[in-house]
Amino acid sequence: VAMEINISAVREVNPDLSDNQMIRIFTRAKEAGCRFTFGTDSHSVKGLELISFGGEIAQALGLGRSDLSELVADAVEL
């Protein structure tokens, strides 16, 4: 099972990742063995810039390559 980390939604809830309820949800999913993908839910090219926060979110979750869906594992730098 893979879960999309929607960067726009995470940052909208609370840019402070140390106190972000979405990070807590993703942490529980990771503990359950879920793998992850990243998305921005962007409807514009400008909005795609949010993908740069994916690394910050991955670090907050302690994600490694094995925590990513095979679809994105080779495309993400961790």
Buried (B, 14 or more C-beta within 10 A) or exposed (E): EBBBBBBBEBBEBEEEBEEBEBBEEBEEBBEEEBBBBBBBEBEEEEEEEBBEBBBBBBEBBEBEEEBBBEEBBEEBEE
